[in-house]
C-alpha cells in the first residue's frame, strides 16, 4: 500500500513529461569508440525530493551527473514494454539520488540551486562531487529501451564541487592553484604539492583523498 501511495505521489510530481534516456560511456573512451561501446541501462535507485519524500525509481546508471531533468522509470515492469520511454523530473525538485553504487546530490552554492545533480566521487571530512556536461546525439534505430536519442559526455567540461562542514564550493580551473592553496591552508602538504605541480584540476580527486587520509589515518 505504501509503495502504491508513493507511486501516485511520484506520478503527480512528474506530471506528463517524458525524456530520452541518458547514455553512459566509459570515462576513458574516445568519442568514436564511445558510440560503439555505449552502455545503456537503468538501475534501481532511491530518489529523495526537496520536500523530503523518498521514492523507489529506476534511473540511468551514468556517473556523469544530470542537469535540468532526470530520466526515470517508476517501476521495473515499465521498462519491459517495447514502447518503453522514461518520464522525467526536473532536477530542481530532486535533493538526492542513491543508486546501488553511486550517490548524486543537487548542487547548491551560496543557497542557490545550480540545476545539477553531481555524483560524489570522494567521501570523508572533505567531500568531492563531479558533474560532466553532456551533448545530445542521435544513436540510430532501435525500439524499447534502445531509444534513438542519447547523451555523450564532454569530458573537458568537468565541474568539481568541494563540500566541508556542510558548505559546498565550486572549484575554478582558471585559478585552481590559488583557490586550493587557500581552501586547504591548514594542510601544508597540499600547498607543497600544488606548488610542485603534483596536483592539478584533473587530479583533484587524488588530492582530496590524500588530504582526508591525513585527517583520518587508515584504520580509524
Order of alpha helices (4+ residues) and beta strands (2+ residues): alpha-alpha-beta-beta-beta-beta-beta-beta-beta-beta-beta-beta-beta-alpha-alpha-alpha
